[in-house]
Amino acid sequence: MPKIKTNRSAAKRFKKTGTGKLKRNKAYHSHILTKKSPKRKRNLRKSDLVAKVDEKRVNRLIPY
């Protein structure tokens, strides 16, 4: 059976943690930042974990 190709766009967006969970960056921090509060912008800089329901789909995109 052939090896599964890694989805390169997903590989740049997600990282696997030591325990096998998936780390992602938050959206809405690229433009139209003037109307967003400093607290909101600061919290958008932090990374987050991929939701449990989406983990299976993302793991299929980045198998290695």
Gaussian input, Z-matrix of N, CA and C with variables (Angstrom, degrees):
# hf/3-21g

backbone

0 1
 N
 C     1     B1
 C     2     B2     1     A1
 N     3     B3     2     A2     1     D1
 C     4     B4     3     A3     2     D2
 C     5     B5     4     A4     3     D3
 N     6     B6     5     A5     4     D4
 C     7     B7     6     A6     5     D5
 C     8     B8     7     A7     6     D6
 N     9     B9     8     A8     7     D7
 C    10    B10     9     A9     8     D8
 C    11    B11    10    A10     9     D9
 N    12    B12    11    A11    10    D10
 C    13    B13    12    A12    11    D11
 C    14    B14    13    A13    12    D12
 N    15    B15    14    A14    13    D13
 C    16    B16    15    A15    14    D14
 C    17    B17    16    A16    15    D15
 N    18    B18    17    A17    16    D16
 C    19    B19    18    A18    17    D17
 C    20    B20    19    A19    18    D18
 N    21    B21    20    A20    19    D19
 C    22    B22    21    A21    20    D20
 C    23    B23    22    A22    21    D21
 N    24    B24    23    A23    22    D22
 C    25    B25    24    A24    23    D23
 C    26    B26    25    A25    24    D24
 N    27    B27    26    A26    25    D25
 C    28    B28    27    A27    26    D26
 C    29    B29    28    A28    27    D27
 N    30    B30    29    A29    28    D28
 C    31    B31    30    A30    29    D29
 C    32    B32    31    A31    30    D30
 N    33    B33    32    A32    31    D31
 C    34    B34    33    A33    32    D32
 C    35    B35    34    A34    33    D33
 N    36    B36    35    A35    34    D34
 C    37    B37    36    A36    35    D35
 C    38    B38    37    A37    36    D36
 N    39    B39    38    A38    37    D37
 C    40    B40    39    A39    38    D38
 C    41    B41    40    A40    39    D39
 N    42    B42    41    A41    40    D40
 C    43    B43    42    A42    41    D41
 C    44    B44    43    A43    42    D42
 N    45    B45    44    A44    43    D43
 C    46    B46    45    A45    44    D44
 C    47    B47    46    A46    45    D45
 N    48    B48    47    A47    46    D46
 C    49    B49    48    A48    47    D47
 C    50    B50    49    A49    48    D48
 N    51    B51    50    A50    49    D49
 C    52    B52    51    A51    50    D50
 C    53    B53    52    A52    51    D51
 N    54    B54    53    A53    52    D52
 C    55    B55    54    A54    53    D53
 C    56    B56    55    A55    54    D54
 N    57    B57    56    A56    55    D55
 C    58    B58    57    A57    56    D56
 C    59    B59    58    A58    57    D57
 N    60    B60    59    A59    58    D58
 C    61    B61    60    A60    59    D59
 C    62    B62    61    A61    60    D60
 N    63    B63    62    A62    61    D61
 C    64    B64    63    A63    62    D62
 C    65    B65    64    A64    63    D63
 N    66    B66    65    A65    64    D64
 C    67    B67    66    A66    65    D65
 C    68    B68    67    A67    66    D66
 N    69    B69    68    A68    67    D67
 C    70    B70    69    A69    68    D68
 C    71    B71    70    A70    69    D69
 N    72    B72    71    A71    70    D70
 C    73    B73    72    A72    71    D71
 C    74    B74    73    A73    72    D72
 N    75    B75    74    A74    73    D73
 C    76    B76    75    A75    74    D74
 C    77    B77    76    A76    75    D75
 N    78    B78    77    A77    76    D76
 C    79    B79    78    A78    77    D77
 C    80    B80    79    A79    78    D78
 N    81    B81    80    A80    79    D79
 C    82    B82    81    A81    80    D80
 C    83    B83    82    A82    81    D81
 N    84    B84    83    A83    82    D82
 C    85    B85    84    A84    83    D83
 C    86    B86    85    A85    84    D84
 N    87    B87    86    A86    85    D85
 C    88    B88    87    A87    86    D86
 C    89    B89    88    A88    87    D87
 N    90    B90    89    A89    88    D88
 C    91    B91    90    A90    89    D89
 C    92    B92    91    A91    90    D90
 N    93    B93    92    A92    91    D91
 C    94    B94    93    A93    92    D92
 C    95    B95    94    A94    93    D93
 N    96    B96    95    A95    94    D94
 C    97    B97    96    A96    95    D95
 C    98    B98    97    A97    96    D96
 N    99    B99    98    A98    97    D97
 C   100   B100    99    A99    98    D98
 C   101   B101   100   A100    99    D99
 N   102   B102   101   A101   100   D100
 C   103   B103   102   A102   101   D101
 C   104   B104   103   A103   102   D102
 N   105   B105   104   A104   103   D103
 C   106   B106   105   A105   104   D104
 C   107   B107   106   A106   105   D105
 N   108   B108   107   A107   106   D106
 C   109   B109   108   A108   107   D107
 C   110   B110   109   A109   108   D108
 N   111   B111   110   A110   109   D109
 C   112   B112   111   A111   110   D110
 C   113   B113   112   A112   111   D111
 N   114   B114   113   A113   112   D112
 C   115   B115   114   A114   113   D113
 C   116   B116   115   A115   114   D114
 N   117   B117   116   A116   115   D115
 C   118   B118   117   A117   116   D116
 C   119   B119   118   A118   117   D117
 N   120   B120   119   A119   118   D118
 C   121   B121   120   A120   119   D119
 C   122   B122   121   A121   120   D120
 N   123   B123   122   A122   121   D121
 C   124   B124   123   A123   122   D122
 C   125   B125   124   A124   123   D123
 N   126   B126   125   A125   124   D124
 C   127   B127   126   A126   125   D125
 C   128   B128   127   A127   126   D126
 N   129   B129   128   A128   127   D127
 C   130   B130   129   A129   128   D128
 C   131   B131   130   A130   129   D129
 N   132   B132   131   A131   130   D130
 C   133   B133   132   A132   131   D131
 C   134   B134   133   A133   132   D132
 N   135   B135   134   A134   133   D133
 C   136   B136   135   A135   134   D134
 C   137   B137   136   A136   135   D135
 N   138   B138   137   A137   136   D136
 C   139   B139   138   A138   137   D137
 C   140   B140   139   A139   138   D138
 N   141   B141   140   A140   139   D139
 C   142   B142   141   A141   140   D140
 C   143   B143   142   A142   141   D141
 N   144   B144   143   A143   142   D142
 C   145   B145   144   A144   143   D143
 C   146   B146   145   A145   144   D144
 N   147   B147   146   A146   145   D145
 C   148   B148   147   A147   146   D146
 C   149   B149   148   A148   147   D147
 N   150   B150   149   A149   148   D148
 C   151   B151   150   A150   149   D149
 C   152   B152   151   A151   150   D150
 N   153   B153   152   A152   151   D151
 C   154   B154   153   A153   152   D152
 C   155   B155   154   A154   153   D153
 N   156   B156   155   A155   154   D154
 C   157   B157   156   A156   155   D155
 C   158   B158   157   A157   156   D156
 N   159   B159   158   A158   157   D157
 C   160   B160   159   A159   158   D158
 C   161   B161   160   A160   159   D159
 N   162   B162   161   A161   160   D160
 C   163   B163   162   A162   161   D161
 C   164   B164   163   A163   162   D162
 N   165   B165   164   A164   163   D163
 C   166   B166   165   A165   164   D164
 C   167   B167   166   A166   165   D165
 N   168   B168   167   A167   166   D166
 C   169   B169   168   A168   167   D167
 C   170   B170   169   A169   168   D168
 N   171   B171   170   A170   169   D169
 C   172   B172   171   A171   170   D170
 C   173   B173   172   A172   171   D171
 N   174   B174   173   A173   172   D172
 C   175   B175   174   A174   173   D173
 C   176   B176   175   A175   174   D174
 N   177   B177   176   A176   175   D175
 C   178   B178   177   A177   176   D176
 C   179   B179   178   A178   177   D177
 N   180   B180   179   A179   178   D178
 C   181   B181   180   A180   179   D179
 C   182   B182   181   A181   180   D180
 N   183   B183   182   A182   181   D181
 C   184   B184   183   A183   182   D182
 C   185   B185   184   A184   183   D183
 N   186   B186   185   A185   184   D184
 C   187   B187   186   A186   185   D185
 C   188   B188   187   A187   186   D186
 N   189   B189   188   A188   187   D187
 C   190   B190   189   A189   188   D188
 C   191   B191   190   A190   189   D189

   B1=1.4605
   B2=1.5303
   B3=1.3526
   B4=1.4673
   B5=1.5286
   B6=1.3186
   B7=1.4629
   B8=1.5307
   B9=1.3241
   B10=1.4676
   B11=1.5218
   B12=1.3179
   B13=1.4601
   B14=1.5230
   B15=1.3252
   B16=1.4562
   B17=1.5199
   B18=1.3126
   B19=1.4566
   B20=1.5226
   B21=1.3267
   B22=1.4616
   B23=1.5249
   B24=1.3167
   B25=1.4638
   B26=1.5262
   B27=1.3402
   B28=1.4655
   B29=1.5292
   B30=1.3282
   B31=1.4620
   B32=1.5227
   B33=1.3345
   B34=1.4620
   B35=1.5288
   B36=1.3202
   B37=1.4686
   B38=1.5236
   B39=1.3275
   B40=1.4587
   B41=1.5190
   B42=1.3421
   B43=1.4659
   B44=1.5227
   B45=1.3219
   B46=1.4578
   B47=1.5259
   B48=1.3350
   B49=1.4572
   B50=1.5292
   B51=1.2918
   B52=1.4564
   B53=1.5100
   B54=1.3195
   B55=1.4726
   B56=1.5236
   B57=1.3498
   B58=1.4600
   B59=1.5175
   B60=1.3292
   B61=1.4595
   B62=1.5294
   B63=1.3251
   B64=1.4601
   B65=1.5173
   B66=1.3416
   B67=1.4501
   B68=1.5209
   B69=1.3345
   B70=1.4657
   B71=1.5273
   B72=1.3264
   B73=1.4518
   B74=1.5219
   B75=1.3161
   B76=1.4591
   B77=1.5325
   B78=1.3127
   B79=1.4644
   B80=1.5296
   B81=1.3228
   B82=1.4757
   B83=1.5286
   B84=1.3225
   B85=1.4616
   B86=1.5309
   B87=1.3473
   B88=1.4596
   B89=1.5309
   B90=1.3204
   B91=1.4682
   B92=1.5221
   B93=1.3277
   B94=1.4732
   B95=1.5336
   B96=1.3187
   B97=1.4602
   B98=1.5279
   B99=1.3253
   B100=1.4670
   B101=1.5208
   B102=1.3324
   B103=1.4709
   B104=1.5255
   B105=1.3318
   B106=1.4568
   B107=1.5266
   B108=1.3281
   B109=1.4562
   B110=1.5371
   B111=1.3385
   B112=1.4661
   B113=1.5295
   B114=1.3328
   B115=1.4654
   B116=1.5265
   B117=1.3260
   B118=1.4647
   B119=1.5227
   B120=1.3293
   B121=1.4708
   B122=1.5239
   B123=1.3117
   B124=1.4648
   B125=1.5238
   B126=1.3299
   B127=1.4598
   B128=1.5284
   B129=1.3260
   B130=1.4652
   B131=1.5315
   B132=1.3278
   B133=1.4786
   B134=1.5159
   B135=1.3223
   B136=1.4651
   B137=1.5255
   B138=1.3258
   B139=1.4669
   B140=1.5267
   B141=1.3131
   B142=1.4543
   B143=1.5191
   B144=1.3155
   B145=1.4572
   B146=1.5201
   B147=1.3225
   B148=1.4579
   B149=1.5273
   B150=1.3198
   B151=1.4633
   B152=1.5232
   B153=1.3373
   B154=1.4612
   B155=1.5293
   B156=1.3323
   B157=1.4687
   B158=1.5287
   B159=1.3283
   B160=1.4645
   B161=1.5262
   B162=1.3347
   B163=1.4635
   B164=1.5242
   B165=1.3180
   B166=1.4626
   B167=1.5283
   B168=1.3404
   B169=1.4700
   B170=1.5263
   B171=1.3248
   B172=1.4672
   B173=1.5223
   B174=1.3288
   B175=1.4606
   B176=1.5254
   B177=1.3136
   B178=1.4552
   B179=1.5371
   B180=1.3441
   B181=1.4664
   B182=1.5264
   B183=1.3415
   B184=1.4664
   B185=1.5358
   B186=1.3366
   B187=1.4685
   B188=1.5314
   B189=1.3467
   B190=1.4749
   B191=1.5137
   A1=109.33
   A2=118.44
   A3=119.77
   A4=112.28
   A5=113.95
   A6=119.10
   A7=109.18
   A8=115.51
   A9=120.86
   A10=108.48
   A11=116.32
   A12=120.02
   A13=109.37
   A14=115.34
   A15=121.33
   A16=108.64
   A17=116.82
   A18=121.40
   A19=107.23
   A20=117.04
   A21=121.35
   A22=113.12
   A23=118.07
   A24=119.58
   A25=110.42
   A26=116.72
   A27=120.80
   A28=110.43
   A29=117.02
   A30=121.32
   A31=111.37
   A32=116.69
   A33=120.81
   A34=112.08
   A35=116.60
   A36=120.88
   A37=114.10
   A38=117.09
   A39=121.05
   A40=111.53
   A41=115.68
   A42=121.73
   A43=107.28
   A44=115.66
   A45=119.57
   A46=109.42
   A47=116.66
   A48=121.46
   A49=108.64
   A50=116.48
   A51=121.44
   A52=113.34
   A53=116.69
   A54=120.86
   A55=112.29
   A56=117.03
   A57=120.49
   A58=114.72
   A59=116.87
   A60=119.35
   A61=108.55
   A62=116.27
   A63=120.58
   A64=111.05
   A65=115.20
   A66=121.81
   A67=108.94
   A68=116.08
   A69=120.41
   A70=108.91
   A71=115.57
   A72=120.46
   A73=109.03
   A74=115.66
   A75=120.16
   A76=110.57
   A77=115.79
   A78=122.24
   A79=109.74
   A80=116.14
   A81=124.94
   A82=113.70
   A83=117.29
   A84=118.98
   A85=111.93
   A86=116.78
   A87=118.75
   A88=113.57
   A89=118.02
   A90=120.05
   A91=109.95
   A92=116.34
   A93=124.27
   A94=109.29
   A95=115.11
   A96=120.04
   A97=112.83
   A98=117.40
   A99=120.04
   A100=112.41
   A101=116.79
   A102=119.78
   A103=113.05
   A104=116.99
   A105=120.22
   A106=109.96
   A107=115.75
   A108=120.64
   A109=110.28
   A110=117.24
   A111=120.40
   A112=112.46
   A113=116.59
   A114=120.26
   A115=110.72
   A116=115.98
   A117=120.63
   A118=111.13
   A119=116.81
   A120=120.92
   A121=111.21
   A122=116.24
   A123=121.36
   A124=110.40
   A125=116.90
   A126=120.95
   A127=112.41
   A128=117.32
   A129=120.93
   A130=111.76
   A131=117.12
   A132=120.15
   A133=111.93
   A134=116.72
   A135=120.71
   A136=110.58
   A137=115.74
   A138=119.43
   A139=109.29
   A140=115.01
   A141=121.90
   A142=107.82
   A143=117.12
   A144=120.76
   A145=109.92
   A146=115.73
   A147=121.24
   A148=107.72
   A149=116.99
   A150=122.32
   A151=110.37
   A152=115.83
   A153=122.14
   A154=112.20
   A155=117.27
   A156=121.05
   A157=112.65
   A158=117.40
   A159=121.12
   A160=113.30
   A161=117.24
   A162=120.97
   A163=113.19
   A164=117.66
   A165=121.35
   A166=111.12
   A167=116.01
   A168=120.70
   A169=111.83
   A170=116.90
   A171=120.67
   A172=110.52
   A173=117.81
   A174=121.54
   A175=111.66
   A176=116.95
   A177=121.43
   A178=110.68
   A179=116.06
   A180=120.12
   A181=112.06
   A182=116.98
   A183=120.24
   A184=110.35
   A185=117.18
   A186=120.27
   A187=114.85
   A188=117.73
   A189=118.56
   A190=113.29
   D1=136.92
   D2=-178.63
   D3=-72.06
   D4=156.82
   D5=177.62
   D6=-70.39
   D7=152.17
   D8=178.63
   D9=-82.60
   D10=134.37
   D11=177.04
   D12=-78.11
   D13=139.50
   D14=175.60
   D15=-78.42
   D16=134.83
   D17=173.66
   D18=-75.17
   D19=111.83
   D20=-172.49
   D21=-66.00
   D22=-34.91
   D23=179.39
   D24=-67.30
   D25=-37.37
   D26=178.19
   D27=-70.67
   D28=-35.97
   D29=-179.39
   D30=-63.10
   D31=-30.23
   D32=178.87
   D33=-80.20
   D34=-20.95
   D35=-176.40
   D36=-96.39
   D37=-27.00
   D38=-175.34
   D39=-122.38
   D40=145.94
   D41=175.42
   D42=-130.08
   D43=142.18
   D44=176.59
   D45=-86.11
   D46=138.23
   D47=177.14
   D48=-86.35
   D49=175.28
   D50=-179.87
   D51=-61.86
   D52=-31.15
   D53=-178.83
   D54=-89.72
   D55=-0.21
   D56=177.57
   D57=95.46
   D58=1.57
   D59=176.12
   D60=-78.05
   D61=169.29
   D62=-177.45
   D63=-113.79
   D64=129.52
   D65=179.82
   D66=-99.00
   D67=143.15
   D68=178.01
   D69=-141.73
   D70=161.35
   D71=173.68
   D72=-93.78
   D73=155.93
   D74=-179.02
   D75=-82.35
   D76=152.33
   D77=179.49
   D78=-87.84
   D79=176.64
   D80=175.46
   D81=68.97
   D82=32.32
   D83=177.84
   D84=-125.25
   D85=22.07
   D86=-175.65
   D87=-103.60
   D88=-34.79
   D89=179.50
   D90=-156.14
   D91=174.69
   D92=-172.23
   D93=53.68
   D94=55.44
   D95=-176.72
   D96=-94.30
   D97=-9.77
   D98=-175.15
   D99=-65.24
   D100=-36.56
   D101=-177.49
   D102=-83.98
   D103=-7.96
   D104=-179.71
   D105=-90.11
   D106=140.46
   D107=-177.14
   D108=-71.97
   D109=154.68
   D110=178.34
   D111=-56.75
   D112=-37.49
   D113=179.78
   D114=-64.41
   D115=-42.39
   D116=179.50
   D117=-65.12
   D118=-42.79
   D119=179.57
   D120=-65.64
   D121=-37.75
   D122=178.90
   D123=-64.94
   D124=-41.71
   D125=179.52
   D126=-70.40
   D127=-27.03
   D128=177.71
   D129=-72.12
   D130=-20.39
   D131=178.46
   D132=-71.36
   D133=-26.70
   D134=-176.90
   D135=-73.87
   D136=151.47
   D137=177.32
   D138=-85.15
   D139=166.66
   D140=-176.87
   D141=-140.32
   D142=169.89
   D143=176.76
   D144=-98.30
   D145=149.09
   D146=176.38
   D147=-69.71
   D148=139.17
   D149=-179.38
   D150=-61.26
   D151=148.32
   D152=-178.79
   D153=-54.19
   D154=-39.81
   D155=-176.96
   D156=-68.10
   D157=-24.02
   D158=-178.39
   D159=-96.58
   D160=-10.98
   D161=-174.75
   D162=-57.80
   D163=-41.51
   D164=-178.01
   D165=-61.84
   D166=-43.41
   D167=-179.85
   D168=-65.18
   D169=-44.12
   D170=-178.44
   D171=-69.19
   D172=-38.25
   D173=178.17
   D174=-61.55
   D175=-31.53
   D176=177.53
   D177=-68.40
   D178=-30.94
   D179=179.90
   D180=-77.66
   D181=-33.18
   D182=179.18
   D183=-121.81
   D184=78.41
   D185=-174.74
   D186=-73.55
   D187=-22.16
   D188=-174.50
   D189=-115.79

